[in-house]
Amino acid sequence: MLSGKVIVVGVTGGIAAYKAATLCSRLVQRGADVHVIMTESAKQFITELTLQTLTKNPVYSDTFDERDPAVVSHIHLADMADLVLVAPATANVIAKMAHGLADDMLTTTLLATTAPVMISPAMNVHMYTHPAVMANMETLVSRGVQMIEPGDGLLACGYVGKGRMEEPETIVEVVEQFFRDRETSLQADQDAVGALNAASSDILKGKKVVVTAGGTMERIDPVRYITNDSSGKMGFAIAKAAQALGADVHLIAGHTDEPPPQGISAEQVESAEEMYQAVLRVFDDSDIVIKSAAVADYRPAQVATSKIKKRGDTMTLELVKTTDILESLGQRKSSQYLIGFAAETDSLEQHAKDKLKRKNCDLIVANDVTAAGAGFGTDTNQVHIYDAEGLVLELPLMSKEEVARRLLLLAAERISGRSV
């Protein structure tokens, strides 16, 4: 089960560090490629040479000991890991993990990795049950860290109680079960996607879908304008996915990084007013309207007919509100299914629900543009989809093409009244 799996084992400074030798040996015997990171305190209990000999890999302990100039070691380890396992995990490292501290090789790697993380706590029973330690562990569990509960028994300090690091053989069984469950889940997902693709290839056949994409440009003068960072990638992905699902698609694109995809009916506009007029022309005859464009909220009150020359140290630019396209469509809609987007930097759920209600949308797709991989210009997105009742669908970080497909399948289900 562990053949070919890269497991980064973090060893911290507790007496249970001696168990790391057996743990690493058992993982290697099961076929894992094991890389060890030790804290300075851990080296008081077990040597680097022991773990290096057992794993056949260098042992890391110093963040600044860069042995390969082609990579940054803690980033390289974070990226290559299929699992990061901290055993033993002391109260100190658990606190650092909970609070996002990164002051040594292990904690910097933990912050950098996107791999699953497991910890096997080991400490005195009173330390383990201290409210601060319990709160830190609860924080980690809420973030998806898997806890391997310590056992009861005689502790090295002389106390009897909970806090004894789980035995290496049991930890290996937990790790194997984790990968076994993961493989089963991935296979189930692949089977479900295959069945879904087969069943949904023409689910929007006969439907007219209007998609807006990109950002608008509000002219200041012939050479300057106000715009935003929208690339148009999300809107383009939606248009392509809608066509693939059988829809008759019309794309209205503002300022984008690339031209609209070929083979899709598309028109290019510049300003918010031009986009508003373009949408109005096709709105009444549409079934689904998806407003993924980032439309300017304000435009210059006056547009200069020639380039504004530099004068003085400051310049005042008066802005006036643009037409709120989504709100106007929400007031105008009859049978159309209206989907809006909310790009937020804070209070995601609150702002999304408020926007959905104010603009009379059927769905709002909200994303935190400050999150890694979910902002403007990326090929991926991570979204929360809301309706009037609240959160409908939460999608993890995935390609914008897959986000688009999931969104359209949800919309198709809603307008047809059948499950897909």
Stockholm file with secondary structure:
# STOCKHOLM 1.0

chainA/1-420         MLSGKVIVVGVTGGIAAYKAATLCSRLVQRGADVHVIMTESAKQFITELTLQTLTKNPVYSDTFDERDPAVVSHIHLADMADLVLVAPATANVIAKMAHGLADDMLTTTLLATTAPVMISPAMNVHMYTHPAVMANMETLVSRGVQMIEPGDGLLACGYVGKGRMEEPETIVEVVEQFFRDRETSLQADQDAVGALNAASSDILKGKKVVVTAGGTMERIDPVRYITNDSSGKMGFAIAKAAQALGADVHLIAGHTDEPPPQGISAEQVESAEEMYQAVLRVFDDSDIVIKSAAVADYRPAQVATSKIKKRGDTMTLELVKTTDILESLGQRKSSQYLIGFAAETDSLEQHAKDKLKRKNCDLIVANDVTAAGAGFGTDTNQVHIYDAEGLVLELPLMSKEEVARRLLLLAAERISGRSV
#=GR chainA/1-420 SS CCTTCEEEEEECSSGGGGHHHHHHHHHHHTTCEEEEEECTTGGGTSCHHHHHHHHTSCCBCCTTCCCCTTSCHHHHHHHHCSEEEEEEECHHHHHHHHHTCCCSHHHHHHHHCCSCEEEEECCCHHHHTSHHHHHHHHHHHHTTCEECCCEEEECTTSCEEEEECCCHHHHHHHHHHHHHHHHHHHHHHHHHHHHHHHHHTTTTTTCEEEEEESBCCEEEETTEEECCCCCSHHHHHHHHHHHHTTCEEEEEECBCSSCCCTTSEEEECCSHHHHHHHHHHHHTTCSEEEECSBCCSEEESSCCSSCCCCCSSCCCCCEEECCCHHHHHHHHCSSCEEEEEEEESSCHHHHHHHHHHHTTCSEEEEEETTSTTSSTTCSEEEEEEEETTEEEEEEEEEEHHHHHHHHHHHHHHHHHTSCC
#=GC SS_cons         CCTTCEEEEEECSSGGGGHHHHHHHHHHHTTCEEEEEECTTGGGTSCHHHHHHHHTSCCBCCTTCCCCTTSCHHHHHHHHCSEEEEEEECHHHHHHHHHTCCCSHHHHHHHHCCSCEEEEECCCHHHHTSHHHHHHHHHHHHTTCEECCCEEEECTTSCEEEEECCCHHHHHHHHHHHHHHHHHHHHHHHHHHHHHHHHHTTTTTTCEEEEEESBCCEEEETTEEECCCCCSHHHHHHHHHHHHTTCEEEEEECBCSSCCCTTSEEEECCSHHHHHHHHHHHHTTCSEEEECSBCCSEEESSCCSSCCCCCSSCCCCCEEECCCHHHHHHHHCSSCEEEEEEEESSCHHHHHHHHHHHTTCSEEEEEETTSTTSSTTCSEEEEEEEETTEEEEEEEEEEHHHHHHHHHHHHHHHHHTSCC
//
